[in-house]
Amino acid sequence: MRPVRVFGALLAGGASVAAWLSLAGELVPMLDALASFLPLFGAAVLTGLLLARPRLRWAVVAALAGLTPVAIGVIPELTRAIPAAPKGASQIRVLTHNVWQSNRDPAETAQAIVDAKPDVVMLQEVDGSFAPMLAALSQHFAHATKCPSDCDLVIFSRWPIADSDYFLKDSGGRKFGPPLLWAQIAGPGGHTFRVVTLHYPWPTSRDQAVRRQDVARALARIDHDALIVAGDMNLTPWAAAMREQDRAFAPLTRMTRALPSWPRAFPVLPIDQLYAGPDWGLVATQRLPATGSDHVPVLVTLAPR
C-alpha cells in the first residue's frame, strides 16, 4: 500500500503546484494554458489525498493549499451576473458548433443540427469532411452566408440575411479588422440583429493573443446593442485571457457559463462560447449530445430585453 500512498501524495502535491501556477497567467502568459485544467487540478488534489490518507490535520492543510487556487479561479465564473430575458418575450435559438475537419460522421452531425431546431447556426471547421453537408443544411435553412475559399466558417439562418461578409465594414463600406464571418439578420417583427462567428488558435499559440486583441478592437467599432458573437474560442472561463476578453468585449456579456464542450468523449473544457449585447437576455444554455465532431454543439436561447 505504501507505493499507492506515495503516488497519492505526489499527485496531490503536483496538482496543488500546477493550480497555483495557473493563477499566474496574467503575469506569465505561458502559464495561462494551465488554467484551462483548473477544476481538474482540484479533482486531482482530492483524489491524491484519498490515496495518500494523511492524518486529518495534514489532510485539511493539504486540501486548503490545493483547493484555494481552484476556488479563486472558478468561483467568479459561477457567480458572475448574466442578464435574464423577460418572461413571455419572443425567443431565438442560436447554435454554435465546431464540426471538425476530420468529422467521423458528417451526416449525423448535420442531422443533429437540424433536430435541434435552431433559428441561427454558426459553424466552424466546415472545410473538411463536413463540407458536403453544407448543401444538405441549406435545404433546412433558407439563408446562408458565403465565404472565401480559405474560410472555414458558415452561418445559416431561418430568417433573411440582409448583408454579410468575411470582414467588418465601416459606414463607407470599407473593410477593417481581422477576418471573421458576420451576417445581418432580419428577424421576425422587424428585429434586425448581427451575428459573428470566429475560430481562435489554440491558447498555446502566440497568435491567439494577437487575434483576440484585433477582434476586440474591431468589435468596438460597430454597434453592440443587438450583437451576438459565438464560436470555438479555445479559451476556458478560468483563464486570464478569457477574463481579459470579457472586459474587452463589454458591453457584450458571455452567456455561456462553464459549459464543457470538448473533447467529445468526455467534455471537460468549456471552450465554445457565446456573447450577446445589451439588447439580449438569456433564456437557457444547453450542451447537445455528441456528434461526429470532437466538440459537442452548444445551443443558446436568447430573447430581447
FENTA-V803869 format. One record per pair of residues at least 6 apart in sequence whose ideal C-beta (glycine too) atoms are under 7 Angstrom apart, sorted by sequence separation. I is the first residue (numbers start at 1). J is the second residue. If there is no record, write none. Layout:
I,J + I,J
This chain:
25,31 + 103,109 + 138,144 + 147,153 + 169,175 + 170,176 + 186,192 + 187,193 + 201,207 + 202,208 + 235,241 + 236,242 + 261,267 + 290,296 + 291,297 + 24,31 + 25,32 + 147,154 + 168,175 + 185,192 + 201,208 + 235,242 + 260,267 + 262,269 + 54,62 + 113,121 + 126,134 + 167,175 + 168,176 + 184,192 + 185,193 + 200,208 + 246,254 + 260,268 + 288,296 + 22,31 + 145,154 + 167,176 + 168,177 + 260,269 + 261,270 + 262,271 + 287,296 + 288,297 + 21,31 + 25,35 + 49,59 + 99,109 + 144,154 + 145,155 + 167,177 + 184,194 + 185,195 + 201,211 + 219,229 + 235,245 + 260,270 + 261,271 + 144,155 + 200,211 + 259,270 + 261,272 + 287,298 + 288,299 + 22,34 + 144,156 + 167,179 + 182,194 + 183,195 + 200,212 + 258,270 + 21,34 + 22,35 + 49,62 + 166,179 + 182,195 + 285,298 + 286,299 + 49,63 + 143,157 + 168,182 + 182,196 + 256,270 + 141,156 + 151,166 + 166,181 + 285,300 + 18,34 + 22,38 + 97,113 + 141,157 + 142,158 + 143,159 + 145,161 + 180,196 + 181,197 + 141,158 + 143,160 + 165,182 + 198,215 + 256,273 + 284,301 + 45,63 + 95,113 + 143,161 + 148,166 + 164,182 + 180,198 + 256,274 + 283,301 + 19,38 + 137,156 + 145,164 + 147,166 + 164,183 + 254,273 + 255,274 + 283,302 + 121,141 + 134,154 + 164,184 + 255,275 + 267,287 + 282,302 + 283,303 + 45,66 + 95,116 + 109,130 + 163,184 + 237,258 + 254,275 + 255,276 + 281,302 + 19,41 + 45,67 + 161,183 + 162,184 + 253,275 + 280,302 + 281,303 + 18,41 + 19,42 + 95,118 + 106,129 + 110,133 + 161,184 + 229,252 + 252,275 + 253,276 + 272,295 + 93,117 + 94,118 + 99,123 + 101,125 + 106,130 + 109,133 + 113,137 + 161,185 + 162,186 + 252,276 + 274,298 + 280,304 + 281,305 + 42,67 + 93,118 + 94,119 + 100,125 + 103,128 + 127,152 + 227,252 + 252,277 + 279,304 + 280,305 + 15,41 + 93,119 + 94,120 + 95,121 + 96,122 + 97,123 + 98,124 + 99,125 + 101,127 + 102,128 + 103,129 + 106,132 + 107,133 + 110,136 + 114,140 + 126,152 + 155,181 + 157,183 + 159,185 + 160,186 + 208,234 + 249,275 + 251,277 + 259,285 + 261,287 + 264,290 + 272,298 + 274,300 + 276,302 + 279,305 + 92,119 + 98,125 + 99,126 + 101,128 + 102,129 + 103,130 + 106,133 + 110,137 + 125,152 + 126,153 + 159,186 + 224,251 + 251,278 + 255,282 + 260,287 + 42,70 + 92,120 + 100,128 + 101,129 + 124,152 + 126,154 + 153,181 + 155,183 + 157,185 + 159,187 + 224,252 + 257,285 + 259,287 + 15,44 + 16,45 + 41,70 + 124,153 + 159,188 + 212,241 + 216,245 + 256,285 + 264,293 + 267,296 + 15,45 + 123,153 + 151,181 + 162,192 + 219,249 + 255,285 + 264,294 + 39,70 + 99,130 + 123,154 + 203,234 + 263,294 + 264,295 + 38,70 + 194,226 + 199,231 + 200,232 + 202,234 + 203,235 + 209,241 + 216,248 + 262,294 + 264,296 + 11,44 + 12,45 + 15,48 + 122,155 + 178,211 + 193,226 + 194,227 + 195,228 + 196,229 + 197,230 + 198,231 + 199,232 + 200,233 + 201,234 + 212,245 + 216,249 + 236,269 + 237,270 + 262,295 + 121,155 + 147,181 + 197,231 + 200,234 + 236,270 + 261,295 + 38,73 + 39,74 + 120,155 + 121,156 + 180,215 + 193,228 + 200,235 + 236,271 + 261,296 + 11,47 + 12,48 + 38,74 + 145,181 + 178,214 + 203,239 + 235,271 + 11,48 + 12,49 + 120,157 + 177,214 + 178,215 + 234,271 + 261,298 + 35,73 + 119,157 + 145,183 + 203,241 + 233,271 + 9,48 + 119,158 + 232,271 + 259,298 + 8,48 + 11,51 + 12,52 + 119,159 + 155,195 + 178,218 + 232,272 + 233,273 + 8,49 + 177,218 + 8,50 + 155,197 + 176,218 + 256,298 + 8,51 + 9,52 + 230,273 + 7,51 + 8,52 + 153,197 + 230,274 + 256,300 + 176,221 + 255,300 + 5,51 + 23,69 + 153,199 + 228,274 + 229,275 + 4,51 + 5,52 + 19,66 + 22,69 + 152,199 + 5,53 + 228,276 + 16,65 + 20,69 + 23,72 + 12,62 + 16,66 + 19,69 + 23,73 + 168,218 + 227,277 + 15,66 + 19,70 + 22,73 + 226,277 + 225,277 + 224,277 + 225,278 + 226,279 + 12,66 + 168,222 + 224,278 + 225,279 + 232,295 + 120,185 + 122,195 + 124,197 + 125,199 + 120,195 + 122,197 + 124,199 + 92,187 + 90,188 + 90,189 + 96,197 + 124,231 + 122,230 + 124,232 + 122,231 + 191,304 + 94,228 + 96,230 + 98,232 + 96,231 + 94,230 + 77,237 + 77,238 + 74,238 + 73,238 + 36,203 + 33,203 + 83,253 + 32,203 + 33,204 + 82,253 + 116,288 + 82,255 + 98,272 + 82,257 + 96,272 + 112,288 + 112,289 + 96,274 + 112,291 + 29,209 + 77,257 + 78,258 + 94,274 + 77,258 + 116,297 + 118,299 + 109,291 + 108,291 + 109,292 + 116,299 + 108,292 + 109,293 + 113,297 + 112,297 + 105,291 + 106,292 + 105,292 + 104,292 + 103,292 + 103,293 + 91,283 + 100,293 + 99,293 + 100,294 + 86,281 + 98,293 + 100,295 + 85,281 + 97,293 + 84,281 + 85,282 + 98,295 + 83,281 + 84,282 + 85,283 + 97,295 + 83,282 + 36,236 + 38,238 + 82,282 + 97,297 + 35,236 + 36,238 + 95,297 + 96,298 + 35,238 + 36,239 + 35,239 + 95,299 + 35,240 + 93,299 + 94,300 + 32,239 + 32,240 + 93,301 + 94,302 + 32,241 + 91,301 + 92,302 + 91,302 + 91,303 + 90,303 + 25,239 + 26,240 + 89,303 + 90,304 + 25,240 + 89,304 + 85,302 + 86,303 + 85,303 + 86,305 + 85,305 + 83,305 + 40,268 + 36,269
